[in-house]
């Protein structure tokens, strides 16, 4: 008895154990067509029971059973023997996962033209909650069709929790000023999405930032008095204003009370994410005096507790980002035990090991939260993401967190397309189920087979090439890659930034060659997935935007003092023409997956650069 690698490579998730009987035949090539049709229908119906399935060859005895006494998270056991399939699952989700594994095993039979041998799979998840959080506030709010498709994908990838990061993109009745240009989700849309998620075994958790990152509210004068800093405060990020609520103003809590009362009833989930991250203005404005008296950390925690009380009144349990309390570890013991900390970190070197321990010691529920590293990248930062996702899975398992939440942000215009995140999202989902070093080695095959449905193999090959092209530039890692840095920091000095000061011609040219290689691979790709057409278009657009960043960087290296303004006029005119074409395509591609709201904000960031080049 042994595990056969040629069979295992067809499994999207590495089972905890798989035992295969050499030389046996359980399911033949002639049986798979009827069996595939049956399993697909069974997944849609979430059905358990016993059947005798007549095929063009022998009849197959099928037993699908629920056993709630199985010990592990979403556990199932799949036994396959001569014309017999027995699937025993802890719950409906586990039943779906077992059926999905069976379908993937049948792909081995179909593609390799070999019978399926007798086998036993015993499988379960290492993490109880396996989540995905999509930023819908900077600046992309997907269409309903896009969101339904995403939910279908997540169900295939064993994700059982979904969050839409929200600042201002819910249509609150009394606050149209805030969301009127954002194409927000409505209450009816949330209710429909929630119902669809329930059918797919996914918990749709409300997510409303409630302390920091409130600039899309506070930039409007009607909300100015709620700001911690109405005018510039000197923060760790430089001068900032109107980004955080003032916890000392009772109206701040009143606003959140109103928002929770309207938002939360649309969700069936028992949980709600109140955010609370990156409150960089705290203690520098209206709460300065109180912070000096009792400490900034205590001011933060006291307001967090008040928000928690409001969540409890609405019948839910609070999730919150754990970064701020980690700066005040002495207060972690005072966090209410009904709250769940979301411990996030996105660098390959982030110390999950160090930062998970305090929450475990305080007997709090917590999640480990890595990211896709797609934001501020245009075409991805896969190398960083792969290590970050791996570390989260390995260190997370040690500390037994409640969940593993993969975050996908949209900082500064959300220039990266959805498909840039596919590699990291699928890998992260696999790691959240059961980490294996072999998964990364097999990722290209799995993406082509189950995500892109590309027999040529070139779609995944291209995206993996493009996703690591940034490494060729040879500058230090950071929360952005070289392509994005050039597009964003066009008016700032090269020498004044820890990454751009290392920029050099050889590195940029090497990155350029790598992107061109990826585009050549993409040209050969033949994806047939539901979103195949837009994948090819959006990846090409993102790649050309990255190339524009390189072109701008190369010209800045030649210019006096490496300043954009000192690039020769004729060269700037060429850059203008290149960027104008990119802006036009950016607009056309945006509306295929996303609503129009937010597009103007995203485009404005490119237009600001365009106008700077026209000077």
N, C-alpha and C positions, 0 to 999 in steps of 0.2 A: 504494500500500500504506500502511495507516495503522492505528493502534490506535483502535478504536471504544469510546468511553466507556460507551455503553449496554450493550455486551457485557462490558467489563471490570468493571463494577460488580457482576456476578454472581459474580466470582471472589473467594473468601474470602481468598486470598493474592495480592498483586500479583506477577505474574511478573517475572523479570529482564528479559525481552523478550517482546513479543507483536506479531506482524505479521499484519494482516488484509487480505485482498484484497477490495476494494470491488466490490460488484455480483455476486459469485460465490455459488453455492449448493453447500455440501458435504453438509449433513444437513438434510432437510426435516422439517416438522412431523409427517408421517405415519410417519417412521422412529423417532421418539424413544422411544415406549413400549417397543418391543422392545429398543432399545439400552440404555435405562435398566435394564431387568430384567437384561440380560446383564452390564452393568458392575457392578451391585450384587452379583451372584453371583460375578463375577470378583474383586472386592475381598475377599469372604469367603474365597475359595479361594486368594488370593495367586497367581493363575495367570499364567503367561506362555505364549506360543504364537501360532499363527496360526489364524484362523477365518473362515468365510464365514457371516455372520449374515443369515438371511432375514428380512426385515421385510415389513410390509404394502405397502411401496413397493418400492424396489430393494434388492438384496442389498448388504450392507456388508462390505468386506474389512477385517479387523482383524489388526494385527500388534502384539503386546506382547513386547518383547525386553529382556533384561538385558545391559548393557555395562559391566562393572566398570572399564573404562579411562577413563570420563568423569571429568573433572578435578575438578569442584566437589562440595561436600557435597550428598548426596541429589539429585544432578542428574537431570533428565529432559528430553527433547525430545518434544513432542506435535505431530505434523503431521496436519492434517485437510484432506482434499481431497474431490472428488466421490465419495461413497460409499466412502471409504477413510480408515482411522484407523491411524496408525503411532505407537506410543509406545515410545520407547527410554529405558531407565532404568538408573541406576548400580547399584541394589540393590533389594531387595524393598520397602523403605520408599518409595523414589523411585517405584517402580512404582505403589504405592498412591496416592501424592500425585498422580501424573499421571492416574490413573483418577478421583480425586476432582475434579480440575480439569475433566475431561471431563463428569462429572455436573453440575457447576455451569454449564458452558456449555450443557448441554441444558436447564437451568432457564431460561436466556434464551429458548430456542426455545419452551418450554412457556408461559411467562408472557407474553412479548411477542408470541407467535404470529408469529414471523418465522423464516426458515430460518437455519441457521448457515453463515456464509461460510467459504471456504478460509482457513486460518490456520496459523501456526507459533508455538508457545510454546517458548521455551528458558528453563528455570528451574532454580534451585538455592538452597540455603540460605546465608545469610551466616554463620550460626553452626553449628558441627558438632553441638553438643549444645544442645537447646532444652528446658528443663526446667520443671517445676512442682513446688513443694514445699508440701504441705498440713500445717498444724499439727494433729496429732491428740493433743496433750497438754494443751491449754487450750481447751475441755474436751470437744470433740466428737470421738468416735471413730465414724466412719460405719459403717453396717451393711455387710455384704458386698455386698448388692444395690446399695447406693449406690456402693461402690467400683468394682464392675464397670461401672456406668453411667458413672462418672467416667472410667475408663480408655477406654471407647468414645468419650467426648467428646474426650479428649485426643488420641486417634488421629486423629480428624477434624480436629483443630486443629494437626496436625503437631508435636506435642510428642513427643519421643523419650526423655525421661528423667523419672522420677517419684520423689519422695521423700516419705515420711511423717515429719514431724518428731516425734521420740520422746524423751521424758524417762523416763516410767514406764509407758507403755501397751503394752508387750510382756510377755507372760505368762512371765517368767523362772521356772524351776522352783523355785529356792531363795529366791524373794523375793516371795511372795504378799502379804506385809504391804504392800508398796509399791503393788501394782496391783489389789488385791482389789475396790476400789470404782470401778474405772476402765473396766470392760468392755474389756480389752486385746485386741489382736490376738494370736492364737496362732501357733505354728510352722506348723501345718497350714494355717492361713488365709494366712499369708505365702507359703507354697509354692504355694498355689492362685493367689494374686494374681500371683506372679512368673511362673507358667506362662501366665496370661492376658495379662499384659503382653508376654511374648515373642511371642505370636501377633499382637499388635497393633503390634509394632515398637517397644516401649517398654522402656527399661532401668530396672528397679525397683531403686533404690540404697538400701541400708540407711542409716538415719540415727538415731544414738544420741548425744545430747549426753553429754559425757564429762568435763567440767571445771566450767564454770559452769552455771547453771540446773539444779542438782541438788536443788532444794528439796523436790521430791516424794519424794526418797529421804531426804534429811538431816533432814527434819522428824520422822522416826521415831527414837526414842531408840536403837534398835538400830544406827543408822548415825551417831550423833552424833560419835564419835571421828574420823570421816572428814572432818568439817567444817573448813574453813579458819577460820571464826569460829563457835565454839560459842555465844558470847554476842554482843551487838550490837557491831559495828564501824562506825566512821564512814566511809562510802564516799561516792563522788561522787553516789550516789542517796540519801544520808541514812543512817540507821542500818539495817544489814542483818546478818543472821546465817543460817547454815545454807543458803546458796545455792550455795557452791562447794566442790569437793573440796580437801582440803589436799594439795598436791603433795609435801610433805615426809613425809607418812605413807605408808609402803610399802603399807599396806592399801588405799589409794586406787587404786593401779595394779593390785593383786590383784583388786579388784572389777571393774575394767574388763576385765582379762584374762578373768575368768569370763564376763562379759556378752558379750564379743565371740565367745568360743568357742561359746556357745550360739546367739547371734543370727545371725551372719554366714553359716553354712552353709545357711540357708534361702533365700538369695538367689543367683541365678546371676550377678549383676553383678560386674564386676571392681573396683568401687569401693565405698567406705564413707565416709560423712560422720560424723566424730567430734565435730562442733560446735566447742566451745571459745570461744564468743563471750561477751562481757559478764561476764568474771570479775572483777567489781567488788570482791570481798573480798580478792583476791590481794595478798599483801604486808602485810596488816593484822592477820593472826592468826598462825597457826602458822608461816607462811613469812616472817614479818616479819624475823627475824634474818638468814636466808639472803638475803632480798631486799636488805637493807642491805649485805650483803657483796658480792654479785655483780650486783645489779640486778634489779628486779622483772621486767623483760622477759626476762632470761636464765632466771630461774626458770620463767617461763611456757613459753619455748621448749624448755627441757630436758624438761619434763613432756610437752609436745606430741610431742617426738621419741620419748619412751618409748611413748606411745600409738601413734605411727606404726609402731614396731617390732612392736607386737602385731598391728596390722592386716596388716603384711607377713607375719607368721607364719601368718595366716589366709588368705593367698593373694590379698589385695586391695590396692588403692592408696587412699591416704588423701585425702579432701577435708576441709577445715577452714575455718571462718569467718575472714576476714582482718582483722577490726576491731582485735584486740588488737595484732598485730604492726605494724599501721600506726602505733600509738603508739610503736613502737620500730623505726623504719625501718632503723637501722643493723644490725639482726639479720636482715632479710629475706634477705640474701645467704647466711645460714647455714641456712636452711630446706632440708631434704633435697629434692633435685630430683624425687623420685618423688611429692611431695605437691602437691595442687591447692588453691590458695587461692580461696575464695568471697568476692568483694569485694562487700559489701552496703551499700546506702544507699537510704533510702526517701523522703527529702525531694525536692521538685522542684528544690531548689538543691544536692543532693548532688554533690560534685566528682569524678565518675567519672574525668574527665580526669586529675586530679592523683593519684588513688589507685590507678589501674590501672598507671601508669607504673613504680613501683618493682618490681612483680612481673614485668613484662616485662623490665626491666633485669636482674633476677636470673635470667632464663631459666627461670622457673617457669611451669607451667601454671596458668591461673586462669580463673574465670568472672566475669561481670558479673551482679549480682543485684539487680534492682529488685523492687518489690512491688505488690500489688493495692491497697494503702492502705485495705482494707476493715475491718481491725481497729480497735477503739476508735472506731467510727463509726456503728454500727447500720445505716445505709443508704448508706455509702460516702463516699469523698473522691476522686471521680473526677478533678477538675481536677488535684490533686496527682499522682495516679497516672499520668495520661496524660502529663504532662511528665516524670515520673521514668522511665517506660517508654521514652519517646522518647530521653531523654538517654542511657540505658543502651545503647540500640541504636546511636545515632550515635557516642558516645564509644567504646563497645565495639568497633565495627567498626574504628576507628582502630588499636586496640592488639591486635587479632586474638586475643581470648581463645578458650579452648576451648569455652566455653558461655555461655548466657544463661539464668539460672534465675529464674523468677518465684516469689516467696514469698508465702504467704497465711497470715498468723498469726491466732491466736485469743485474744490478750491479754484478760484480765479478763472471763472468762465467755463468750467467743465468741458475743456477742449477734447479730452480723451473720449472716444466712442465706447459704447457698451462692450463691443467684442474684444477690446483691449483687455478687459477684465476677465474674460472667459478662462484663460489659462490659470490665473491665480485663484479664481473663485472655485473652479473644479478641483484644483489641487487642495485648497483649503477645506473644501467640503469632505474630501477623502481623508485628510488628516484629522478632521473633527470626528470622523467615524472611527478610524483605526489607522494610526500613523504607521507608514512603512517606507523605508528608504527606496524600495523598488518602484513606488508610485511615480516618483519624478522621472525615473528612467523610461517609464511606460506612458508618460503624459501625452506625448505627441500622438501616439497611436490612439489613445482613448479620446482625445479631442477630435481627431479626424473621424473616428468611427461613430461616436455618440453625440457630439456637439455639432460639428460641421458637416458630417456625412459626406466626406470627400474621399473618394476612392484613389485620387491621385496622391493624397497625403500632403499636398502643398499648402493648404490653408493653415493648418497648425504649424507647419514648418516655418512659414512666413511670419506668423505672429510671434513665435518663439525667437526667431532671429531679430525681429524688430524690437521685441521687448527687452532684449539685452544689448541693443546697439549703443545705448548710453554709456556702457562700460568702456567702449573704445576711446571715449574722450579723455579718460585718464584723470578726471578731477575727483576730489573727495566726494563721498556719498553725502546726501542730504535729503531734505523733504521735497526736492525738485531735481530734475535732471538738466543737462546742459541745454537742451532744445528749449525747454520752458523758461529757463533762466534768461536766455537771450531775448525771448519774446516779452518777458515781463520786466526785466531790469534794463530796458533800453535807454533810460535816462540817467541811470546810476553808473558810478565808476566801476571798472573791473576790479581794481585793486582793493576796493572797500568791502569785498565779500569773500568769505572763507572758501567758496567754491570757484567763483569766476576768476579770482586772482591766479589760479593755476591753469587757466585756459591757454591752449597753445594750438598752433596751426596743424601740427601732425595729428594731434588727438581729434580735432574737428574733422580733418580729412578722413581719418580712419573710421569715425562714426558715420560720415557721409557714405563711404563705400559699403558699410554694413547695412545701412538703410536701403541703398540701391540694390544690394543683394536680396534683402527681404522683399522689395518691390518686384524683383525678377521672379522670385518664388511665388509671390501672390499672383503674378500674371499667369502662372501655370495652374493655379488652383481652380478646382471645380466643385465648390461646396453645393450641396443640395438641401441643406436645412431650410426651415421655414423662413429664416432671415438671411438666406444666402446672398441675395442681391445687394442688400444694404451693407452686409459685412464687407464685401469687396469694395464698395464705394467709400464707406466710412474709414476703413483702414488705409486706403490709398490717400484720402484727404488728410488724415492724421499724419501719415508719413511725410507728405509734402509740406505740412505745417512744420514738422520737425526739421526737414531739410531747409526750410526758410530760416529757422533759428540758426542753423549752421552757417548759412550764407551770410546772415547778419553778423554772426560772431567772427567769421573770417574777415569781413570788411572792417569791423571794429579793431581787430588786431593790427590792421595796416594803418588805420587812421591815427592822427595826432592825438596823443594822450588816450588812445583807444576809446574815444568818445563817438557816439552815433552822429552827433551834430557835425563832426569833422570828416565824415565820409564824403568823398567827392560827389558833386551834384549829379553827374551822369550815372554814377553807381547807385545813388539813392533813388533815382528815377526808375532804374531796373528793379530795385527792391520794391518800390511802390507798385509797379505793374504785377509783380509776383504776388504781393500781399492782397491786392485788389481781387485777383482771381480766387485766392484762397478764401477770402471773406464771402464771395458769392457762393462758392461751393459749400462753405460752412453753413450758410443760411438754408440752402436747398436740402442738405443732408439732415439738418437738425429736425425738421418737421416730419421726417419719416417715422421716427420713434417717439418724438417728444412734442409737447404742446408749444405754442408760440411764445407763451409767457416765459420770460427769462432769456429769450434769444437776444433781445435788444441789449440787455446787460452784458451778455457774453460777447456779442459783436462789438460793443463799445470799447472793450479792452483791446481788440485788434485795431479798431478805428483810431484809437488814441495813438497807437504806434504808427499807423498810417499817416496821420496828420503830423506827427513828429518828424517823419521822414520827408514830408513835403515842405518843411520849413526852409 
